[in-house]
Amino acid sequence: MAGKVVKRAFKYRFYPTAVQAEQLARTFGCTRYVYNRALAERTRAWSQEQRRVTYADTSKMLTGWKRDTETAWLSEPSKGPLQESLRQLQGAFEKFWRKQTRYPQFKKKGQSKDSATYFSNCFTYRGGQVRLAKQSEPLDIRWSRPLPQGVTPSQVTVSRNARGQYHISILVEDTISELEPVDRVVGLDAGITSLYTLSTGEKITNPRHERADRARLVKAQRALAKKEKGSRNRAKARLKVAKIHGRIADRRRDYLHKLSTRLVRENQVIAIEDLSVRNMVKIRSLSRAISDAGWSEFRSMLEYQAEWYGRRVVAVDRFCPSSKTCSVCGVIASAMPLDVRVWACRCGVVHDRDVNAARNILAVGLAVAACGDGVRPPRT
């Protein structure tokens, strides 16, 4: 099969020296300061003058801040991460204007992720070693897997999570061979008891990673609440909570990666529901379980892998009455409460609620794939 050139990021853990850790801490602080100050300037300009500030305007502001004696320390780190923080702010505003996200928020130390992006003129990659700008020693990276042979990184992003772990994400252009076409298709119905139900009748177990560690998490959070603010013991307790959250997130991500890889390899077309997870988590009784399921993260994995390997993911309208439509005769039941897991259609077929929904999602998904996004099921 023909190869496809894609931008691909490879993430590794690294262990900075004391000097490197101090330099990175200053860089993280400067990028956060630049982002917050530019956000404040843009907010002020709009609220007081009804004037929209552009990325170019904030870039000029950054030059002035570096020359100001009070903020001359902004010249210490590499200029690349500071410019990238302004680009990220511009991107946040563009998503806000398209009504995809809420208004950009200020970044707070200890609550937002520390990261800095370096472009090709701000780092070197030679002999399997990465050296950042203004650092004399290369990073001590744990190469858990090799980079594709012959690639040249175009940018790297270093980050520090709440657990104090440092990671580097290396972006390269890689050639990926598409998978051989297959004649299998599948529909997915998202759930809580079963993470996903397939149109084939298979039900994917929901590991419920958060619930498995809930007792440890609750104990650690109670201990944190009792510690005096600003004390070393509170910092230790916060780190313990962060480690538990990190363990949950790592296991969830690993499970979803393996599941998405399997489904993409086995099926040519994958039909899923276009769920509004952001609204669904507002349901108090289900918010914890929905957040733990990672539906949005799983969809993102399916979509980028399908794009890479020549597969197709089709999103079905969220208002499709998939659960109460008979997948055999097409009759739509008048009502279908959540506690009804098995129901009988008047045509005589007895349906498992989730399997029936997955089959309907597949049918609508195939119609959309064949005729375009203009195909929409009836709403009830």
N, C-alpha and C positions, 0 to 999 in steps of 0.2 A: 504493500500500500504506500501511497505517496506520503512523504513527511510534511509536517506542518510546523512552521516556526512560531513559537509562542514565547512570551515572557514568563519566566518561571522563577520563583523565589525558593531558595534553599536555606533552611533555618538551622543554626547550630548554637550550642551553648559555648560560652568562653569564660575564662577566668582572668580578670584584669589584675595587674599589679596595683600596689597601693597608689602609685603615682597616676596610673591610668584611671583608676577608680575615682580619684579626686578630680582629674580633668573631665571625665565624663559627667560627674556630678555637677560641675560648673556649667558644662554644655547643656545638660538637661534643664538646669535652672534658667539659663539665658534663653533657651528656646521657649520655655513656658512664659517668661517675662515678656518676650517679644510678641508672642501670640496674644497674651492678655492685654498688653498695652495697645496693640493694633486693634483689637476688638473694642476696647474702650473708646479709641479715637473714632472708629467707624460708627459706633453707637451714638456718640456725642454729635458727630456731624449730621447724622440723620435726624436725631430728635430735636436739635436746636436750629439747624439750617436747612433741613430737608435736602441734604446733599449726600449723594452716594459716593463713598470713597472706594477707589479701585485698588487692585493689587500693586499697580505701578506707584500709586500715591503712598501706600504703606512702605514700599521699598525705598522711596526717597526719605520717608520719615526715619527708617532704620539707619540710613546714612547719617542723618542729623543726630540721632540718639548716640551713635558711636562717637561723634565729635563732642558731645556734651560732656563736660567734666564729671557730672554726677553719675552718668551712665557709661563712662569710658570703658568700664569692665566688659562691655558687650563686644569689644574688639579682641578679647582674649581667646575665645573659641573660634573654630573655623567658621567662615561666613556661610558655608553651604547649609548647615542645619538651621541657621536663623532665617535664611531665605525660604527654605522649605516649610518652616512653620507659618510663614505668611501665605504660601501657596495652599497649605492645608486650611487656613482660615478662609481664603477665597473659595475653596471647594465647599466648605461648610456653608458659606453664604449662598452659593449657587444651588445647593440642595435645599436650602431654606426657601429660596425664591421659587423653586419648582414644587414647593409644598411636600417635599419628601421627608423632611426632618423639622424639628423645632428650631427656634432661634439659637445660634451658637452660644455656648456657655463658657464661662471662664474656667481655666484649668487651675486646680488646687493641688498644692504639694501634698503628696501622700495619698491623694484620692484619684488623680489621673495618672495614666501610664507614662513613665519616663521613657522618651525615645528621641533619637536624633538621626536624621537621614543625611548621608554623605554621597555626593555625586562623583563622577569619575575624576574630576579635577581636585577632589578633596581626600582621596585615599589612593593607595597603591596596592596592587595585587601581583606579587612576583614569587615564583617558586613555591606556590601553595601557602603563602603568608599574606595576611592583610595588615597594612599599617595605615592608621588614620592620620589625617592632617594634624600637625603640631604634636605628634607623639613620636618618640625616638625608637620605641620597641614595637614589634608586631604583636598582635593579639594572640593570646594562648587559646586557640580554638580547638574544640574537640570535634574532629572531622568524623562524625558518625556515619557519613556516606560521602563518597567523592562527588565533586562537581562534574558535570558532563565534560568529556575530553575536548580541549580546544576552545572552551568558551572564555569570554572576557567579561567580568562583572561590569554592569553599567551603573549600579548604585548599591550601597549597603545601608542597612538601618540597624543601629544598635539600640537595645532597649534593656530596661531593668524592671522586673515585675515586683509585685508586693512581697514576694518571698525573698527578695534580694538577689535573684538569679539574673545573670546577664546573658542575653542572646544576640546573635547577629543574623540578619536576614540578607542574603546575597542574591541580587536580582541579575539573571542572565537570560540570554536568548538561546532557547534549546529547540532542537528539532525532534518532534514527537511523531511517531508513526501511528496512523489511524488503525483501529482494530478492524478485523475482517467483518463485513456485514453479517448479521444473523437475522433469522426470521422470527425472533421472539419479541414480544411486546408485553408490557406489564402496567397495571394501574395500582397506585398506592393510596390507601386511606389511612390518614394519621389518627392516632388514638393515644389513650393513656394506659389502659390495661395491656394492650399490645402496642408497641411503639408504632408499627406499621402493619397493615393487613394487605397482602398482595391479592391481585385478581385471580391468581392461581389457587387461592385458598390458604396459602402459607401465612402464618402469623409470626411476625418478628417480635421476640421478647423485649420488653422494656426493662433495662437493667436498673433503672431508678437509682442512679449513682448518688444523688443528693440524699435520698432516704437511707441509703446504706451507711452513710457517714453522719447522719443527722445527730445521733447521740453524742458523738465526739465533738461535732460542731457546736451544739448547744452548750456543752460543758465548757468549751473554750471561750465562747462568747460571754457566758456568765462570769467567767474568771476575768475577762477583759473589762467588763462593766464595773467590776469592783476595784480596779486599779486606779490610782491617782493620776489625773491627766498630767502629761509632761514627764512622768517618772520613767526610769529605766525598766521597771517591772511591767509598766503598761506597754512599752515598746516590745518587750519579749512576748507578752500575751497577744499583741496585735500580730506579731510574726507567726505565732502558732495558729491563729485563726486563718491567716493568709495561706499557710501551708495546707490546711484542710481544704479550703476553697480551691487551691491550685490542684490538689490531688483529684478532686471531683471533676474539675474542668479537663484535666489531662485524660482521665479515663473516658469521659464522655466524647471528647474529640477523637480519641483512638477508635472507639466503638463505631462512631459515625463514619469515619474515614474508611474503615474496613467494609461496612455495610454499603456505602455509596460506591466503592470500587467494585464490589461484587455485582451490584445491580447494573452498573454501566457496562461491565464486561459481558453480562449475560443477555442484555436486552438492547434492541435497536431503538425503540421508542419507550419512554417512561412518562406516564401521565400522573400528575399530582394535582392536589387542590391548591388554589391560590389563596391561602389562608391569611387573614389579617391577625397575625400573632400579637401585634402591639395592642390590639383591642381585646383579644381573648384573655390576655393576662390580667385584665381588669376584673375578671370574675374571681372573687376572693377565694371561693372554695377550690378553684382549679389552678390558680396562678402559680403556685409552687410547682405542681406537677408539669404544667405546660412549659415553664421556664427550664425545668430539668430535662425535658424531652429534647430540646435543641432543634426544633423543626426548622427554624430559619437557617441555622448553621448547616443543617443537612441539605436543605434545598440549594444553598450556595455551592456545596461540594458537588452535588449532582450536576449542576449547571456548568461549572468550569470543567469537570471531567468529561462531560458529554461534548463540550466544545472542542476539547483536545482530541478525543478519540473517535470523532465522527458519529456520535450518537445524537439523539434529540430528546430534550425534556420539554413536555407540553404542560402548561399550567391551565387548569380548568377553572372556570368562573366559580368563585366561592359561594355563589347563590344557587349553584346547581343542586337540585333536590336528590342527591345521590343516595341518601340513606333510605328514603321512602318511595323510591321509584323501583318497580319490579324490573330486574335486569333481563327477564324473559319476555314478558308481554308489554312492558312499558307503562303500565298503569301506575299512577301516583297515589299513594295512600293519603288519606285526609290528615292524619296526624301520626307522629312517630316520636314519643317521649324518649329521653335518654336511657331510661331504665329498661326499655324494650330491646333486647339483644337478639331475639329470634322472632320472626313474624311470618305469617302465611298470607300469600296473595290470593285473590279470588280465582286466579287461574289454577290454583292447586299447588303451586310451588312454595316450599317452606325455605325461607332465606335466613342465613346468618347475616345480621345487620351490617357488619363490617365488610365481609366478603362481597355482599351484594353492592355496597357502596363502591368498593374498589373496582368491581366490574363495570359499573356505570361510569366511573371516572375514566376508565380505559376507553369505553365506547365513545364518550364525548371527546376525549383527548385525541383519538384516532381521527375523528371527524374534523377537529381543529387542525391537525397535522396535514390532512388531505386538502382541506378547503380554505384554510387561513383563519386568522383570529376573529373574522367576522361571525363565525359560527358560535352561537350562544344558546344554552339550554333554556327551556321555559322556567320562569321564576314563579314560585308559589308563595 
